[in-house]
Amino acid sequence: MFEKLKDLLKNSYAKYSNYRVSAIIVTKDGKEFNGVNIENASYGATICAERSAISNAISNGYKDFKELYVMVDSNIIAPPCFICRQVISELCDKDMDIICMNNVGEQKRYKVSELCVYPFSEDNLR
């Protein structure tokens, strides 16, 4: 998965921050869907790689996820931002793995429940 993520980084559009991120979400039946961060001069319109990958999968009719891989083009290992965590907490099982990597292959593995301790859900809308 490391090489796929590393190669995918070149598709990132990070014109403003130069903070390139790639992601691959894997479905329970083994299909893989890619995503990259796509920045915009209006930062609020930026989409993160994690949400890009999840949107790609859902757009192709898949909603049953096994794991999510995320790579930052840096020597740090960065977890998903809180907007991504909200989307992940709603669309992924609590025990699903999120594997975060840096550009040299070091990684940290988290469960959705570890990164999304107090998720906002439909129950909060009642």
C-alpha angles and dihedrals in degrees: 000000000000094000093046091052093045091051091046091057089077089067092059117113102214100148095148107037101022084219101136120194132179130189138185122194116200122207123220089255091054102258115143127213122192130217137175134186113266113196129202132195084245095063093203088066091057117113121210123228093247094055090042091056093044091048090049091053095046091046087057093050101262124128105150105094130190104180144344125221121199129184128190117201091235141079089257126085109228127190121220117284119254095260088056091045089056091053092044092049091055100042104034134062115260091240095050116122123242111196114198120194141180124220094270095054103260110141148187123204123212136177116232087242090059095052096037103045097156106024122189106234144168088277088067090058095063 
